[in-house]
């Protein structure tokens, strides 16, 4: 799991860390039971205040995403399936929102935009099926 | 509930060198455990402020307090609580690195030998080398070791990285984060003055921009990045006449507009959106961009 900070995002730094770790957990970049980086080396590497990393970790702990084992560090909790779904939806919503804004700027009306989504889903489905058939033949 | 005694309290401080006023009615407070940035151009009054905290200068008006103590009256007690890396590091040139550190340690009630060894090794410093033959970067590294090892509650850094190469600057900041902040959270306070803001960006919790000896802006860093935004818009034809008084700065180039917003970002975005721009984007300003925008407006 590689974390990075973007000072231009306007989001508080500790929340960027919280979001990225949640995303890593949802995408499988961080697996249940795996250790999170220790606070000191992570703070040094990102060159952020240690209190900021500590704040992110304690936020994740209170959300039930990670747990601290005394003397051993922080680990991703085994059970966070509810979170996974919520995070996945949130990630997708961000992408959809961007596409909607872009559609607005390009003056693509709502019905045309929705129609495009259906079209694209069909195109990608076809591609996926073609790929599978190809594999079968090989 | 009473708030804890600030690590640093500056109240209505004024100081003049002869008739040249360096600091005028400056006030700021640094809470324990925070990393506080003092940003200003050369000659803005950063060093004068720090010298008043260290009792190298006496305030002519107003007062300064370090953990509630007056540096002019309780100099020894204050000096026990803080360590300092000046912008110009000077040692006795005939002493070796080892002798210099021992000499500096002799003034301290506590000195972490293990940290000292780790940092000497990390920086690749030769303890037998005379300080007179060290490079500027190496002298700063020795000064940093001497500032970290006593494990004081307050670390004062005056333009610590100016004139150093990028690798030394990076290691300097990593050491402040790694070795100095190792202690109990809330017991390690940092005051850093700099005009090289970018490299300290992630470390600084709160800052004051000073100009001509006066505080121009004091903000929490996260809050500042939320408030200050750059908005770019591109229109199909030349941009419409808009009321953009809420913007700190406006740049126009053909069909494009670039605004710097201070707090009124959403309102400005909405106003631009009403004119159907072809493209519209927004991003936060970094602390350095906020510094420039504040002093240029």
Interface residues (C-beta under 8 A of the other chain):
Chain A: X5 X7 X8 X9 X10 X12 X13 X40 X41 X43 X44 X46 X47 X48 X49 X50 X51 X52 X54 X101 X105 X106 X107
Chain B: X33 X35 X170 X173 X174 X177 X178 X181 X182 X185 X199 X201 X202 X203 X204 X205 X222 X225 X226 X229 X276 X277 X278 X279 X280 X283 X284 X285 X286 X287
